[in-house]
C-alpha cells in the first residue's frame, strides 16, 4: 500500500533525524535510506556494463571521468532516471552530455 504524502514526509524526516543523531557512516546512512524506502537497490543489466565501456572509451579521455563515474551515469540512463544528482563536475558534464537533467 503506497504511503500518503504526510506519512512519506514523516518517514523521510525520521530518516534524517536517525542519520544526524547517530552520526552514521555512509554505508549505514544508505541502509537507513533503503529501509525507509527513500532509495531502492536495483541490479544493472549486463548490457549496462557494455554500454559503460563504450561511453568510457568515447568520453573519459576528454572529460576525465573515472570508471565508476561512468557506471553511475549509465545506471541512471539504463534505469530511465528522471534526473541525475551529483556534486562531481566531471560526472555532471558526462550526464548532461548524454541527455540527463542535472539537479
SEMI-201378 format. One record per atom (N, C-alpha, C, CB): residue in three letters; atom name; y, z, x. Coordinates in Angstrom, 3 decimals. Glycine has a CB too. Layout:
# residues N
("Ala", "CA", (Y, Z, X))
...
***
This chain:
# residues 103
("Unk", "N", (-1.178, 0.000, 0.852))
("Unk", "CA", (0.000, 0.000, 0.000))
("Unk", "C", (1.239, 0.000, 0.897))
("Unk", "CB", (-0.001, 1.231, -0.969))
("Unk", "N", (2.152, -0.945, 0.695))
("Unk", "CA", (3.352, -1.008, 1.535))
("Unk", "C", (4.234, 0.217, 1.358))
("Unk", "CB", (4.150, -2.261, 1.221))
("Unk", "N", (4.864, 0.611, 2.437))
("Unk", "CA", (5.789, 1.747, 2.388))
("Unk", "C", (7.084, 1.302, 1.725))
("Unk", "CB", (6.066, 2.312, 3.815))
("Unk", "N", (7.734, 2.217, 1.026))
("Unk", "CA", (9.051, 1.935, 0.480))
("Unk", "C", (10.056, 1.944, 1.630))
("Unk", "CB", (9.443, 2.973, -0.625))
("Unk", "N", (11.225, 1.387, 1.394))
("Unk", "CA", (12.248, 1.360, 2.444))
("Unk", "C", (12.610, 2.775, 2.893))
("Unk", "CB", (13.507, 0.626, 1.948))
("Unk", "N", (12.905, 3.699, 1.972))
("Unk", "CA", (13.230, 5.057, 2.429))
("Unk", "C", (12.086, 5.695, 3.223))
("Unk", "CB", (13.573, 5.940, 1.232))
("Unk", "N", (10.845, 5.448, 2.788))
("Unk", "CA", (9.703, 6.016, 3.488))
("Unk", "C", (9.590, 5.387, 4.879))
("Unk", "CB", (8.398, 5.798, 2.677))
("Unk", "N", (9.808, 4.081, 4.987))
("Unk", "CA", (9.759, 3.406, 6.282))
("Unk", "C", (10.827, 3.953, 7.211))
("Unk", "CB", (9.933, 1.894, 6.111))
("Unk", "N", (12.028, 4.150, 6.670))
("Unk", "CA", (13.118, 4.701, 7.478))
("Unk", "C", (12.778, 6.116, 7.918))
("Unk", "CB", (14.446, 4.690, 6.690))
("Unk", "N", (12.170, 6.874, 7.039))
("Unk", "CA", (11.772, 8.241, 7.387))
("Unk", "C", (10.751, 8.237, 8.512))
("Unk", "CB", (11.201, 8.967, 6.161))
("Unk", "N", (9.755, 7.346, 8.415))
("Unk", "CA", (8.748, 7.245, 9.482))
("Unk", "C", (9.387, 6.833, 10.796))
("Unk", "CB", (7.651, 6.243, 9.098))
("Unk", "N", (10.306, 5.888, 10.749))
("Unk", "CA", (10.982, 5.440, 11.960))
("Unk", "C", (11.797, 6.582, 12.560))
("Unk", "CB", (11.887, 4.229, 11.661))
("Unk", "N", (12.523, 7.310, 11.727))
("Unk", "CA", (13.317, 8.450, 12.200))
("Unk", "C", (12.406, 9.521, 12.799))
("Unk", "CB", (14.158, 9.047, 11.043))
("Unk", "N", (11.268, 9.759, 12.155))
("Unk", "CA", (10.306, 10.725, 12.680))
("Unk", "C", (9.819, 10.273, 14.051))
("Unk", "CB", (9.112, 10.898, 11.710))
("Unk", "N", (9.518, 8.992, 14.186))
("Unk", "CA", (9.066, 8.462, 15.466))
("Unk", "C", (10.096, 8.640, 16.553))
("Unk", "CB", (8.720, 7.008, 15.335))
("Unk", "N", (11.340, 8.370, 16.236))
("Unk", "CA", (12.420, 8.527, 17.211))
("Unk", "C", (12.536, 9.983, 17.619))
("Unk", "CB", (13.760, 8.020, 16.638))
("Unk", "N", (12.453, 10.876, 16.650))
("Unk", "CA", (12.541, 12.306, 16.953))
("Unk", "C", (11.366, 12.764, 17.806))
("Unk", "CB", (12.597, 13.122, 15.662))
("Unk", "N", (10.158, 12.266, 17.486))
("Unk", "CA", (8.988, 12.637, 18.286))
("Unk", "C", (9.145, 12.189, 19.727))
("Unk", "CB", (7.718, 12.034, 17.689))
("Unk", "N", (9.608, 10.963, 19.898))
("Unk", "CA", (9.790, 10.425, 21.242))
("Unk", "C", (10.840, 11.232, 21.987))
("Unk", "CB", (10.191, 8.939, 21.188))
("Unk", "N", (11.964, 11.497, 21.357))
("Unk", "CA", (13.041, 12.252, 22.006))
("Unk", "C", (12.630, 13.692, 22.310))
("Unk", "CB", (14.287, 12.247, 21.127))
("Unk", "N", (11.990, 14.328, 21.367))
("Unk", "CA", (11.641, 15.736, 21.522))
("Unk", "C", (10.584, 15.943, 22.607))
("Unk", "CB", (11.142, 16.298, 20.197))
("Unk", "N", (9.666, 15.025, 22.705))
("Unk", "CA", (8.558, 15.216, 23.633))
("Unk", "C", (8.803, 14.583, 25.001))
("Unk", "CB", (7.302, 14.652, 23.041))
("Unk", "N", (9.893, 13.847, 25.156))
("Unk", "CA", (10.154, 13.125, 26.407))
("Unk", "C", (8.901, 12.366, 26.835))
("Unk", "CB", (10.607, 14.104, 27.528))
("Unk", "N", (8.419, 11.530, 25.939))
("Unk", "CA", (7.170, 10.814, 26.162))
("Unk", "C", (7.329, 9.696, 27.183))
("Unk", "CB", (6.656, 10.249, 24.856))
("Unk", "N", (6.233, 9.392, 27.832))
("Unk", "CA", (6.207, 8.255, 28.747))
("Unk", "C", (6.254, 6.966, 27.928))
("Unk", "CB", (4.938, 8.294, 29.659))
("Unk", "N", (6.459, 5.845, 28.584))
("Unk", "CA", (6.498, 4.552, 27.890))
("Unk", "C", (5.183, 4.300, 27.152))
("Unk", "CB", (6.776, 3.406, 28.891))
("Unk", "N", (4.067, 4.616, 27.783))
("Unk", "CA", (2.758, 4.413, 27.141))
("Unk", "C", (2.603, 5.298, 25.911))
("Unk", "CB", (1.621, 4.700, 28.136))
("Unk", "N", (2.994, 6.554, 26.024))
("Unk", "CA", (2.903, 7.479, 24.892))
("Unk", "C", (3.850, 7.061, 23.772))
("Unk", "CB", (3.219, 8.914, 25.343))
("Unk", "N", (5.041, 6.585, 24.133))
("Unk", "CA", (6.010, 6.104, 23.146))
("Unk", "C", (5.420, 4.926, 22.379))
("Unk", "CB", (7.343, 5.695, 23.832))
("Unk", "N", (4.781, 4.014, 23.093))
("Unk", "CA", (4.156, 2.861, 22.448))
("Unk", "C", (3.081, 3.310, 21.463))
("Unk", "CB", (3.550, 1.918, 23.500))
("Unk", "N", (2.299, 4.320, 21.835))
("Unk", "CA", (1.255, 4.820, 20.937))
("Unk", "C", (1.858, 5.388, 19.657))
("Unk", "CB", (0.412, 5.892, 21.641))
("Unk", "N", (2.966, 6.104, 19.774))
("Unk", "CA", (3.644, 6.647, 18.594))
("Unk", "C", (4.110, 5.513, 17.695))
("Unk", "CB", (4.840, 7.534, 19.005))
("Unk", "N", (4.702, 4.476, 18.291))
("Unk", "CA", (5.204, 3.347, 17.501))
("Unk", "C", (4.068, 2.614, 16.800))
("Unk", "CB", (5.979, 2.375, 18.393))
("Unk", "N", (2.933, 2.456, 17.454))
("Unk", "CA", (1.773, 1.829, 16.816))
("Unk", "C", (1.306, 2.703, 15.660))
("Unk", "CB", (0.619, 1.607, 17.840))
("Unk", "N", (1.187, 4.006, 15.891))
("Unk", "CA", (0.746, 4.938, 14.860))
("Unk", "C", (1.642, 4.873, 13.624))
("Unk", "CB", (0.720, 6.360, 15.412))
("Unk", "N", (2.949, 4.765, 13.840))
("Unk", "CA", (3.896, 4.738, 12.725))
("Unk", "C", (4.011, 3.364, 12.082))
("Unk", "CB", (5.256, 5.185, 13.196))
("Unk", "N", (3.344, 2.380, 12.644))
("Unk", "CA", (3.391, 1.040, 12.067))
("Unk", "C", (4.617, 0.245, 12.454))
("Unk", "CB", (3.326, 1.133, 10.594))
("Unk", "N", (5.375, 0.717, 13.428))
("Unk", "CA", (6.571, 0.017, 13.884))
("Unk", "C", (6.164, -1.161, 14.756))
("Unk", "CB", (7.512, 0.971, 14.658))
("Unk", "N", (5.057, -1.011, 15.473))
("Unk", "CA", (4.552, -2.040, 16.383))
("Unk", "C", (3.107, -2.331, 16.031))
("Unk", "CB", (4.681, -1.598, 17.872))
("Unk", "N", (2.738, -3.599, 16.103))
("Unk", "CA", (1.346, -3.996, 15.910))
("Unk", "C", (0.804, -4.541, 17.223))
("Unk", "CB", (1.214, -5.053, 14.775))
("Unk", "N", (-0.433, -4.239, 17.507))
("Unk", "CA", (-1.104, -4.800, 18.674))
("Unk", "C", (-1.929, -5.978, 18.166))
("Unk", "CB", (-2.006, -3.724, 19.421))
("Unk", "N", (-1.628, -7.162, 18.670))
("Unk", "CA", (-2.303, -8.375, 18.226))
("Unk", "C", (-2.773, -9.133, 19.462))
("Unk", "CB", (-1.362, -9.261, 17.341))
("Unk", "N", (-4.056, -9.476, 19.524))
("Unk", "CA", (-4.529, -10.222, 20.694))
("Unk", "C", (-3.989, -11.653, 20.698))
("Unk", "CB", (-6.064, -10.241, 20.728))
("Unk", "N", (-3.701, -12.158, 21.885))
("Unk", "CA", (-3.250, -13.546, 22.002))
("Unk", "C", (-4.459, -14.462, 22.072))
("Unk", "CB", (-2.347, -13.740, 23.249))
("Unk", "N", (-4.369, -15.615, 21.421))
("Unk", "CA", (-5.470, -16.572, 21.541))
("Unk", "C", (-5.527, -17.131, 22.964))
("Unk", "CB", (-5.310, -17.723, 20.513))
("Unk", "N", (-6.690, -17.591, 23.352))
("Unk", "CA", (-6.885, -18.138, 24.693))
("Unk", "C", (-5.899, -19.259, 24.990))
("Unk", "CB", (-8.311, -18.648, 24.853))
("Unk", "N", (-5.586, -20.062, 23.996))
("Unk", "CA", (-4.658, -21.187, 24.189))
("Unk", "C", (-3.286, -20.712, 24.666))
("Unk", "CB", (-4.507, -21.979, 22.883))
("Unk", "N", (-2.913, -19.485, 24.328))
("Unk", "CA", (-1.611, -18.956, 24.751))
("Unk", "C", (-1.533, -18.856, 26.268))
("Unk", "CB", (-1.357, -17.580, 24.120))
("Unk", "N", (-2.628, -18.508, 26.899))
("Unk", "CA", (-2.635, -18.374, 28.356))
("Unk", "C", (-2.483, -19.733, 29.032))
("Unk", "CB", (-3.929, -17.694, 28.824))
("Unk", "N", (-3.090, -20.759, 28.435))
("Unk", "CA", (-2.937, -22.113, 28.966))
("Unk", "C", (-1.497, -22.600, 28.771))
("Unk", "CB", (-3.933, -23.081, 28.280))
("Unk", "N", (-0.932, -22.296, 27.623))
("Unk", "CA", (0.465, -22.659, 27.359))
("Unk", "C", (1.381, -21.944, 28.355))
("Unk", "CB", (0.864, -22.299, 25.895))
("Unk", "N", (1.118, -20.674, 28.598))
("Unk", "CA", (1.930, -19.895, 29.545))
("Unk", "C", (1.864, -20.506, 30.941))
("Unk", "CB", (1.455, -18.427, 29.588))
("Unk", "N", (0.706, -20.970, 31.327))
("Unk", "CA", (0.568, -21.582, 32.653))
("Unk", "C", (1.456, -22.830, 32.764))
("Unk", "CB", (-0.915, -21.950, 32.929))
("Unk", "N", (1.430, -23.672, 31.741))
("Unk", "CA", (2.266, -24.873, 31.755))
("Unk", "C", (3.754, -24.559, 31.753))
("Unk", "CB", (1.937, -25.737, 30.569))
("Unk", "N", (4.141, -23.578, 30.950))
("Unk", "CA", (5.553, -23.182, 30.883))
("Unk", "C", (5.992, -22.579, 32.216))
("Unk", "CB", (5.786, -22.170, 29.731))
("Unk", "N", (5.142, -21.775, 32.813))
("Unk", "CA", (5.480, -21.161, 34.103))
("Unk", "C", (5.689, -22.229, 35.165))
("Unk", "CB", (4.376, -20.182, 34.547))
("Unk", "N", (4.822, -23.219, 35.191))
("Unk", "CA", (4.956, -24.295, 36.181))
("Unk", "C", (6.260, -25.069, 35.984))
("Unk", "CB", (3.756, -25.255, 36.092))
("Unk", "N", (6.624, -25.267, 34.724))
("Unk", "CA", (7.810, -26.076, 34.423))
("Unk", "C", (9.116, -25.303, 34.617))
("Unk", "CB", (7.733, -26.590, 32.997))
("Unk", "N", (9.168, -24.053, 34.159))
("Unk", "CA", (10.439, -23.331, 34.101))
("Unk", "C", (10.631, -22.234, 35.156))
("Unk", "CB", (10.577, -22.727, 32.767))
("Unk", "N", (9.557, -21.596, 35.599))
("Unk", "CA", (9.703, -20.466, 36.517))
("Unk", "C", (10.435, -20.809, 37.808))
("Unk", "CB", (8.356, -19.921, 36.852))
("Unk", "N", (10.191, -21.971, 38.419))
("Unk", "CA", (10.921, -22.273, 39.650))
("Unk", "C", (12.444, -22.340, 39.450))
("Unk", "CB", (10.429, -23.586, 40.219))
("Unk", "N", (12.879, -22.776, 38.277))
("Unk", "CA", (14.314, -22.924, 38.006))
("Unk", "C", (14.947, -21.631, 37.490))
("Unk", "CB", (14.539, -24.039, 36.995))
("Unk", "N", (14.182, -20.896, 36.669))
("Unk", "CA", (14.752, -19.699, 36.037))
("Unk", "C", (14.396, -18.411, 36.775))
("Unk", "CB", (14.280, -19.601, 34.603))
("Unk", "N", (13.394, -18.455, 37.616))
("Unk", "CA", (12.990, -17.262, 38.351))
("Unk", "C", (12.202, -16.266, 37.518))
("Unk", "CB", (14.193, -16.590, 38.904))
("Unk", "N", (11.605, -16.724, 36.430))
("Unk", "CA", (10.824, -15.811, 35.588))
("Unk", "C", (9.488, -15.500, 36.245))
("Unk", "CB", (10.600, -16.415, 34.186))
("Unk", "N", (9.023, -14.287, 36.013))
("Unk", "CA", (7.748, -13.824, 36.554))
("Unk", "C", (6.627, -14.123, 35.560))
("Unk", "CB", (7.803, -12.307, 36.874))
("Unk", "N", (5.370, -14.140, 36.021))
("Unk", "CA", (4.249, -14.473, 35.126))
("Unk", "C", (4.189, -13.634, 33.852))
("Unk", "CB", (2.959, -14.315, 35.866))
("Unk", "N", (4.385, -12.325, 33.947))
("Unk", "CA", (4.317, -11.500, 32.728))
("Unk", "C", (5.499, -11.766, 31.797))
("Unk", "CB", (4.275, -10.012, 33.097))
("Unk", "N", (6.644, -12.140, 32.359))
("Unk", "CA", (7.787, -12.515, 31.517))
("Unk", "C", (7.440, -13.754, 30.706))
("Unk", "CB", (9.054, -12.769, 32.379))
("Unk", "N", (6.827, -14.731, 31.372))
("Unk", "CA", (6.433, -15.967, 30.692))
("Unk", "C", (5.417, -15.658, 29.600))
("Unk", "CB", (5.849, -16.987, 31.699))
("Unk", "N", (4.446, -14.819, 29.904))
("Unk", "CA", (3.428, -14.472, 28.909))
("Unk", "C", (4.042, -13.747, 27.713))
("Unk", "CB", (2.340, -13.603, 29.545))
("Unk", "N", (5.017, -12.908, 27.954))
("Unk", "CA", (5.723, -12.205, 26.879))
("Unk", "C", (6.406, -13.213, 25.944))
("Unk", "CB", (6.770, -11.217, 27.468))
("Unk", "N", (7.095, -14.185, 26.521))
("Unk", "CA", (7.783, -15.211, 25.740))
("Unk", "C", (6.771, -16.064, 24.977))
("Unk", "CB", (8.653, -16.099, 26.655))
("Unk", "N", (5.708, -16.463, 25.649))
("Unk", "CA", (4.680, -17.288, 24.995))
("Unk", "C", (4.038, -16.518, 23.842))
("Unk", "CB", (3.595, -17.728, 26.017))
("Unk", "N", (3.823, -15.230, 24.034))
("Unk", "CA", (3.277, -14.423, 22.942))
("Unk", "C", (4.167, -14.475, 21.715))
("Unk", "CB", (3.096, -12.980, 23.388))
("Unk", "N", (5.468, -14.389, 21.924))
("Unk", "CA", (6.411, -14.473, 20.801))
("Unk", "C", (6.339, -15.846, 20.138))
("Unk", "CB", (7.852, -14.191, 21.280))
("Unk", "N", (6.222, -16.895, 20.933))
("Unk", "CA", (6.128, -18.245, 20.381))
("Unk", "C", (4.848, -18.426, 19.562))
("Unk", "CB", (6.179, -19.280, 21.508))
("Unk", "N", (3.732, -18.056, 20.158))
("Unk", "CA", (2.433, -18.252, 19.514))
("Unk", "C", (2.304, -17.419, 18.243))
("Unk", "CB", (1.306, -17.900, 20.481))
("Unk", "N", (2.857, -16.219, 18.274))
("Unk", "CA", (2.764, -15.338, 17.104))
("Unk", "C", (3.903, -15.561, 16.117))
("Unk", "CB", (2.753, -13.887, 17.545))
("Unk", "N", (4.710, -16.600, 16.385))
("Unk", "CA", (5.791, -17.016, 15.484))
("Unk", "C", (6.791, -15.888, 15.189))
("Unk", "CB", (5.201, -17.524, 14.179))
("Unk", "N", (7.243, -15.260, 16.260))
("Unk", "CA", (8.232, -14.190, 16.123))
("Unk", "C", (9.528, -14.743, 15.542))
("Unk", "CB", (8.499, -13.514, 17.485))
("Unk", "N", (10.175, -13.966, 14.709))
("Unk", "CA", (11.462, -14.379, 14.126))
("Unk", "C", (12.604, -14.183, 15.092))
("Unk", "CB", (11.742, -13.605, 12.851))
("Unk", "N", (12.411, -13.282, 16.058))
("Unk", "CA", (13.452, -13.006, 17.047))
("Unk", "C", (12.776, -12.463, 18.298))
("Unk", "CB", (14.521, -11.994, 16.494))
("Unk", "N", (13.517, -12.481, 19.383))
("Unk", "CA", (12.984, -12.021, 20.662))
("Unk", "C", (13.939, -10.990, 21.235))
("Unk", "CB", (12.780, -13.208, 21.654))
("Unk", "N", (13.419, -9.821, 21.549))
("Unk", "CA", (14.219, -8.729, 22.106))
("Unk", "C", (13.888, -8.562, 23.583))
("Unk", "CB", (13.967, -7.403, 21.336))
("Unk", "N", (14.912, -8.562, 24.431))
("Unk", "CA", (14.701, -8.319, 25.851))
("Unk", "C", (16.008, -7.893, 26.496))
("Unk", "CB", (14.136, -9.572, 26.547))
("Unk", "N", (15.886, -7.137, 27.575))
("Unk", "CA", (17.043, -6.781, 28.385))
("Unk", "C", (17.036, -7.573, 29.686))
("Unk", "CB", (17.060, -5.271, 28.675))
("Unk", "N", (16.033, -8.409, 29.858))
("Unk", "CA", (15.852, -9.197, 31.075))
("Unk", "C", (16.537, -10.552, 30.899))
("Unk", "CB", (14.338, -9.381, 31.403))
("Unk", "N", (17.569, -10.809, 31.688))
("Unk", "CA", (18.340, -12.053, 31.537))
("Unk", "C", (17.517, -13.305, 31.788))
("Unk", "CB", (19.516, -12.042, 32.476))
("Unk", "N", (16.638, -13.263, 32.772))
("Unk", "CA", (15.803, -14.435, 33.061))
("Unk", "C", (14.825, -14.699, 31.924))
("Unk", "CB", (15.037, -14.240, 34.380))
("Unk", "N", (14.250, -13.637, 31.401))
("Unk", "CA", (13.323, -13.764, 30.278))
("Unk", "C", (14.062, -14.278, 29.044))
("Unk", "CB", (12.643, -12.409, 29.974))
("Unk", "N", (15.265, -13.792, 28.814))
("Unk", "CA", (16.076, -14.248, 27.687))
("Unk", "C", (16.405, -15.727, 27.816))
("Unk", "CB", (17.365, -13.430, 27.587))
("Unk", "N", (16.724, -16.167, 29.025))
("Unk", "CA", (17.042, -17.574, 29.249))
("Unk", "C", (15.828, -18.445, 28.939))
("Unk", "CB", (17.513, -17.802, 30.701))
("Unk", "N", (14.639, -18.033, 29.377))
("Unk", "CA", (13.430, -18.784, 29.097))
("Unk", "C", (13.176, -18.823, 27.591))
("Unk", "CB", (12.227, -18.170, 29.836))
("Unk", "N", (13.262, -17.668, 26.940))
("Unk", "CA", (13.023, -17.596, 25.499))
("Unk", "C", (13.996, -18.503, 24.743))
("Unk", "CB", (13.155, -16.141, 25.004))
("Unk", "N", (15.249, -18.440, 25.112))
("Unk", "CA", (16.266, -19.265, 24.475))
("Unk", "C", (15.994, -20.753, 24.709))
("Unk", "CB", (17.657, -18.891, 24.999))
("Unk", "N", (15.623, -21.115, 25.925))
("Unk", "CA", (15.302, -22.497, 26.275))
("Unk", "C", (14.150, -23.024, 25.426))
("Unk", "CB", (14.951, -22.603, 27.762))
("Unk", "N", (13.222, -22.143, 25.092))
("Unk", "CA", (12.056, -22.542, 24.297))
("Unk", "C", (12.282, -22.391, 22.795))
("Unk", "CB", (10.852, -21.724, 24.707))
("Unk", "N", (13.521, -22.063, 22.395))
("Unk", "CA", (13.866, -22.058, 20.979))
("Unk", "C", (13.804, -20.722, 20.264))
("Unk", "CB", (12.996, -22.972, 20.292))
("Unk", "N", (13.571, -19.645, 20.978))
("Unk", "CA", (13.559, -18.339, 20.328))
("Unk", "C", (14.984, -17.801, 20.173))
("Unk", "CB", (12.696, -17.347, 21.131))
("Unk", "N", (15.212, -17.098, 19.088))
("Unk", "CA", (16.519, -16.466, 18.847))
("Unk", "C", (16.514, -15.119, 19.561))
("Unk", "CB", (16.813, -16.294, 17.297))
("Unk", "N", (17.494, -14.910, 20.402))
("Unk", "CA", (17.580, -13.694, 21.207))
("Unk", "C", (18.453, -12.663, 20.496))
("Unk", "CB", (18.144, -14.006, 22.615))
("Unk", "N", (17.960, -11.439, 20.425))
("Unk", "CA", (18.723, -10.319, 19.858))
("Unk", "C", (18.911, -9.256, 20.898))
("Unk", "CB", (18.025, -9.732, 18.623))
***
